[in-house]
Amino acid sequence: MLSRIILASAALLAAAAPVSAQDRMAPNAQLFSGTDYQGRSLTITRETPVIPATWSPRSIRMGGGSSWEVCELPNFRGRCTVLRGSSANLQAQLGVSGVRSIRAAAAAPTPLPQPVPGGGGRSLKGMAAEFFPAPEVRGRRVEACNREGGAAACITRESDNFCKSIGYAGSRNGAAQTVGGRIYLADVLCSRWR
C-alpha cells in the first residue's frame, strides 16, 4: 500500500513539474543569416509573405514546438516545405538557395485553386508544379502567338516565358485557346525542374 502511495505521489509531482522554456514560448521561428544558427537573426511570430531580398536566411531555429512552412519565393510561391524542427543548414536540407516567405504550418492552407498574387490567375499548386487552366498577368488573360496563328513552337516558348516570369524553371505543357478571335495561353503546367 505504501509503495502505491509513493508511486502515485511521484506521478503527481512529475505532472506538476515545470514545463521547459521551449514549450512555454509562443510559436516562433528564428532565422539566422549564417549556417549553424550564426550571424544576424530575425524572429518571426506570424505569417511573413515577403522576407526582404537583403535578408538571406541560412538556418532556422523553431520555438514553442511549432512547425513552419518556408517558401523560396515571396507570397508562398515556388518550392515550399514544412519544417517540423530546426535546421542548421537550410540550403543543404531544402535544396533551395533562399527563403523568401514563411508562415506557421497550421496556417498553411490546403492547396486549392486560388489566385496567385502578382499574376498567374487561378491555379492548382503541387509540391513541384503548378497548373494554370487560363494563365493571367495582372488580372488579364495572357495573349500569345496571334501573329504566328497559334503555332505550336510559339505556344511552347510563351508557356516557358510565363512560367519563368513567376519563378518556375519552365513549362511542361501549354496550349492555345481562341476566344473572340484572339489567342490565349491555356492549360499551362509550370515545373520546378526542366
Helices and strands as residue ranges (DSSP letters): H 2-16, H 21-24, E 28-32, G 35-37, E 41-44, E 59-63, E 68-73, G 74-76, E 77-83, H 90-94, E 101-104, G 105-107, E 114-115, E 122-125, E 129-132, E 136-137, E 140-141, H 152-165, E 170-179, E 182-191
